[in-house]
Structure formats: C-alpha cells, structure tokens
Amino acid sequence: MLGPILTAAMAATPAPSRVLVPELRWLMPGVAHPMRYECSEVISRIRALGALPPAPAEAQASAESILALGGDHVRVAAALVLLGSGAADEAHNLITPLSWQYGTTFGGPAVANSPAQREATYAHALVHRLEAHHLGEYGTGFHNSDFWFRYLASESMGESGEHELFPRVRDAALSALESTCSATREHRLIKRWADESLLQRAEGGLSWAPIAFNGLLAQATSTPDDLLRAFCEVVAVAELEALLELCLARSNAVAVRGTGAGEQAGGDVAGG
C-alpha cells in the first residue's frame, strides 16, 4: 500500500535544479572597494565608466541563472555569488529588501515577512563584513556587520540566536585551523582568537562567534601579514559557501562548480 504512495510522492518532487557557480573569493581591502549605495543600474554605469572594476562575467551569469529560479532564498543565493566576486553593492541591493523593514533608494521597497529574512540578515552581515574598514552608511563596514550579526541573534528574528549554520561554520574553521601549517596555528592573533572564541562555546552559548571573527578579520585587514590574511580568507569563504548552499537547498537547487561540471553532474546546468 505504501509503495505506490511513496513512488507517487517521489515522482511529484522535482529533481533539484543545478546552477553553475564560480569559485567564491573573499576580497581583502586593497582589492575590495568601498560601497556606493546606489541602485544596480547606477552601479552598472559606474562600472562601465571605470570608477569601479567590472563584476566578473561568470558571477553575473551565475547570479542571473539563480534568480531565474524565482523565490526569496534564490535572491539571497544570487547575492552571495555576487558577493563572492566582489560585487558588494549588487549583493546589498538584492538582500536589503528581504532583511530591512524599510524601503531604500538602492534596494527598493521592503518585502514583508519574507521566508528568507533570517538568511538575508546573515548575508547582510557578510556584505558589510566585506566592506571592512571602509566608511559606509552607518560607520565602518565591520561596525555595520556587527549590528547585523546582533540582529540575527536577537529575539526580533523570532528564533534562537543560534543560526543552524553556526555549527557547520565552526567545524569549517576548526578544519582550516587543523589543516594549516604550524606557523599559522601558533600565530599570536589566530591562537588567541581560537582559544577565546573557537575552541570553546562563544558568548551566549553559540557554536560560532561571527562578531569575534569580524575582530580577527579587522586585524587582518590592517596588516600585510600574509599568514593571517590567508587564514581569514579561507574561513570567510567557508562561511559564504555554507550560506549559499543552504539558500540553494531551500530553493530546491544545488551548486555545480567549475567548467564542464554539468557533464559530471549528469544533465543540463543553468548558467555559464
């Protein structure tokens, strides 16, 4: 009796869409640029004039293919792909209406009660983390990022401050720490951060302390210390990728990486 029912249910569930996603990066200051807080059409003109570098074509194509799937989590996923290419303004414009209760001149009207509000808030914190020491709408990017991480953990989000991704991000940071060279593990700033915020439960009992990691990133962006910067980039990208995969999964989609990945995945792949 159950066999035909299960078979019918499986047949009614469409296979996940596969979207081609380029390698994500975390652009440190000196590579990343200040945000302009303009709508995407204006940002495109600014890039065309050379005042900002062009957004990589593969990231734009990937974001467009993701957006074609439709839905709020799709918007967050597309924003994360753009953020991973350095296109912070375009990413910011996509996630602001989903995470902020008021309309803006750059993001447009707010989307009330979005099912992706929690993930959009997480992405909003990451956008301003990339803004780093540059001055933005509310102080430095790090200051604004801290605000959004606190908002993510607040009661106003309607859930526990422990986002479901925090244990996974913590595991990724631990893996990065354990797999790196001894010089990185014994680096004074990394070791102190790990002892205080990674190897024990963070403040409030959280698995992952994103604001403490912002502090480490702030120190990395203020120094030419290659060991510190390289380690921070690995952890920052891991957090970005974890949130991207979650948003795609919520949209019944999966990421396919690299040229020719469509054939390896077995089937057509959107984008590229």
Buried (B, 14 or more C-beta within 10 A) or exposed (E): EEEEEEEEEEEEEEEEBBBBBBEBBBBBBEEBBBBBBBBBEBBBEBBEEEEBEEBBEBBBBBBEBBBEBEBBBBBBBBBBBBBBBBBBBBBBBBBBBBBBEEEBEBBBEBBEEBEBBBBBBBBBBBBBBBBBBBEBEEEBBBBBBBBBBEBBBEEEBEEEBBBEBBEBBBBBBBEBBEEBEEEBBEBEBBBEBBEBBBEEEBEEEBBBBBBBBBBBBBBBBEEEBEBBBBBBBBBBBBBBBBBBBBBBBBBBBBBBEEEEBBEEBEEEBBBB
